[in-house]
Amino acid sequence: MGRRTLAVLIGLVVLAGYLGTAYLVYLVLAAVVAGRPDPAVLVTALLVGTLLSGYLSYRFGTGALLRSLDARTLPRERAPALHRRVDGLVGRMSLDRPDLLVASLGAPNALALGSSRRGALVLDVWLFRLLDADELAAIVAHELAHLEGDDGLSRAMVYAGVQTVVSVALVVAAPVALALTGIGRGLVWITGRPDNVALRVRAAIGALFGLAAFLVTAFVRARARRREFAADDRAAEVTGDPLALARALRKIERASTPRIGPFRIPIERDEHPIERLLSTHPSTDERVERLAERAKGRRIPVE
């Protein structure tokens, strides 16, 4: 009887704590609504905050990433041919010449950081041994296309917009979620039963938020894949050699395959549809196929 009474008391404390917090959040929201803020002003404030957050994330995040890579400037005298190719590519594109850097990225890769007016191109040292001159130029052109399209800034803005929408939704739903959680957990202590209607409703609301987050994530990742296709197409256009990029992608894929001793161990598996939905890059097979079709003279639209 003593343990049962203690459980009921704990349940009442839990219930009161959650309901009190939910009520405080509700009062704050009610005060905001009672103030009758101008919808235009509210939307403008959210928009400005989103843009500022996205820009600061892009600006400082790019700098932090570049410092973490321990990248070094590649002098023109060390790679004059590559610098001449970069000069030629930049001359055919709408961007300022980015800084050319090299780093040990742990895998053959290239990164475009910054924007069309202030960018940096980081090449892994392995690429110089893995690719021939045309293939390396094609990879460089692909990354320059990302800079030309200001993909880094637009990606930061998209993520900032998603965070704003999610944050607003969570704040609005907070009183209901807190009240249901408190009722559900309090009843578990009071009744001794591990399940009740309040917890099931709370779980259903959580599932709806989870589904919404998944759909938004899928949308953002689909946009990222379209930008990869667009960068492939732009690289093929400015180099005039789609197959050079296709060969480079294949070599990078093979070089990234796990190996045991002198033998590479290919991993054959079917990619799950959910994995494809949440991938930031299209498969190498799909990219190579599109480039091969482009080399045959067929125009491939970016879907």
N, C-alpha and C positions, 0 to 999 in steps of 0.2 A: 504494500500500500504506500510506503514511503517513497519507493522508486517511482511509482505511478504518479504520485503528487508532484515529485520533483520534475518529471518529464512534462507534466501539464504546465508547471510554472515556467520551465524553459521555453515551451511552445508559446506561451503567452508573451514572454519577453521578446522572442524572435518575431512574433506577429506584430507587436507594438513597435519594435525597432524598424521593421520594413515599412509598415504603414505610416509611421511618423516621417521617415525619409521620403516616401512617395508623396506625402502631403506637402512637405517643404518644397519639393521639386514642382509640384502642381501650383503652389502659391507663387513661385517665381515665374512660371509660364503664364499664370493668370495675370500677374502684374504687368508682364510684357504686353499681353493682349489688351488689358484695360487701358494701357497707355495709348492705344490706338496708333501704333507707328504707321507712318505712311508706307504702304506696300512698295512703292517705287524706291523709297529711301532704304528700306530693309533689303530689297533685292539688290540694289546698288552696293550696299555695304557688304553683302555676301559675295557679290561678284568681285569687288575690289579686294576683299580678303582672300578669295580664292586665287586671283591672279597674282597677288603679292606673295602668297604662300608658295604657289607653283614656281614663280620666278626665283625666289630665295632658295628653294629646294634645288632648282636646276643650277643656279649660280654657285652656291657653296658646295653642293653635292658633287658637281663636276670637278671643282678644284680639289676637294678631298680625295676623290677617286684618282685623280691624276697624281697627287702626291703619294698615295698608297702604292701605286704601280712602280715607283722608283724608276721612272722612265728617263732616258737620257737623249739629248738632242743629237740627231744624226747630221754631222757636218756635211756640207756639199762636197768637200774634197774626198770624203770617205765613200760616197755613193753618187758620183756626178751623173751617171746615166739615170738613176732613179729620180734624182732631183729634176733632171730635164723632162722626164715623163710627167712628173707632178706638175711642173710649170705648164706643160702643154695641156694637160687635163684641166687645170684650173682656168686656163685661158679660154676653154670651150664651155665653161660652166659659170654660173652666176654666184660666185663666192670669192672671198679674199683667200689668199694662199694661207693654209694652216701651217702650224709648226709641225715638223716631221720628227718623230721621236721613236726610239727603240726601247724595248723592255723584255724581260723574261717573264712571260705571262703563264708559263706552265703548260701551254698547248699552242699549236700554231693558230694564231688568231690576229685580228686587227680590230682596233677600236677607234671610233670617231667621237671625240668629246668636244663640246662647245657648240658654236653656231656658225652660220655662214660668214659672219663678220669677225668672229674671234674663235677660231677652232684649233684643235690639235688632233693629229693622226698618229696613233701609237701602233707600231708593228712589232710583233713578236720576232725575236732573232731567228727562230727556227724557219720562218717563212723564206728567208734569204737562201737557205739550203734546200728547201722543199720545192720552191716554185721557180720557173724560168722567168725571164724578164717580162714577157707578155702576160703571163698569169699573175705575176705580182702587180703589174700595172692594172689589171682588171680588178683585183681585190682592192687596190687603192682607189680606183674609180668608184667602186661600190660604196666605200666608206665616205668618199667625197660627196656622193649623192645624198647620204644621210645628213652631211653638214649643209649641203645646198638646200635641202628641204627643211632645215632647222628641226629635225626629228627629235633631238634631245629636248629642246624647249617645249615642243608640242606634246611630247610624252609626259613631261613634268606637269604641264597644264591639265592634261586629261586626268592624271592621277589626283591632282589637287581638287579638280571638280568632283571626282568620285568621292574623295574624302569629305568634302563639304556636304554633299547630298547624304552620305551615310551618317555624318555627325548630326545633321538636322533631324533626320529620321529617328536616330537613337534618342535624342533629347525629347522629341515629341512623344515617343513611346515609353520613355523612362517611367513616368508615374504608374502607368498600367502594368508594366513589366515588374516593377518593384512591389506593387500591391499583390499581384498574383504570386510572385515568389514568396513573399512573406506569408500569405494565406496558406499556400501549399506546404511550405516547410513547417509553419506553426501547426497545421493540422497533422502532419506526420508525427510530431512530438506529442500532441495532445491525444490523438486517437491510437497511436502506435501502429498505424498502417502506412506502408511505404509509398502509397499512391493515392491520389485524389484528383478531383476534377480541375482544381486550380493549377496543379502541376502539369496536367495534360494540356490545358489551354496555354500555359506558359511555354511548354515545349512546342506547341503548334505555332505560336508566334515566332519563337526562335527559328523554327524550320522555314517559315516564310521569309524571315530576314536572311537566312542562309541561302535560300533559293535566289533571292534578289541579288545577294552578293555574288553568287556563282554566275548569274546572267550578266551582271555588269562586268565581272572579270573576263568572261568569255568574249564580250564585246570589245573590251580593251585589248585583249590578246589578238583578236581577229584583226583589229586595226594595225597592230604591230606586224602581223604577217603580211598585210597588204603593203606596208611600208618597205618590207624586205623585198617583195616582188618589184615594187616601184624602183628601189635602188638597183636591183639587178637590171631592170630595163634601161635605166639611165646609164649605168655602167656600160652596157652593151652598145648603147647609142653613141656615147662619146669615144669609146675605144674602137668601135666598128668591128669588134671581134667577140661575139657572144660565146663562142666555144672556148676562148681563153678563160673566161670566168667559169664556165662549166668544168673545165679541166682542173682549175684551181680548187673549186669546191670539192671535187672528187678526191683530190690529193689530200686536202685538209681533213676530209672525212676518214680516209684510210689512215692517215697519220694519227688521228685521234682514237683509232680502234685499240682496245686493250691488247697487250701482247705478253707472252710468256717466253722469256729468252729471245731467240731470233724469230719466233713465230708469232704472227698476229692471230688473234682469236676473234673472228667475226661473231657477233651476237645477232642471230636471226630471230626476230620476234615480231609479231603483229602489234602495231601501236593501237592501243585502245582509243575509241572515239573521244573519250573524255580527255585523254592526253593530247590528242590533236586539237581539241577545242581550247585547251589551256596553254598550248605551246606558243612561245613568242616568235618562233621561226618556223617557216614551212620546212618540210622534209627536203633533204638534199636531192632525192630522186625527183621530186616535183619541180624544184628549181632548175635542175639540169635539163629535165624534159622541156620546160618552157624555153630555156635558152637554146636548146637544139632546134625547137620549132621556129624560134626567131631567126636562127642562122639559115633556115630554109626559106626565109622571106615571109613567113606568116606573122602577122601582127597579133600579139597576145595581150588582151586587155587585162588590167589589174582588177581583179574581182573584189 
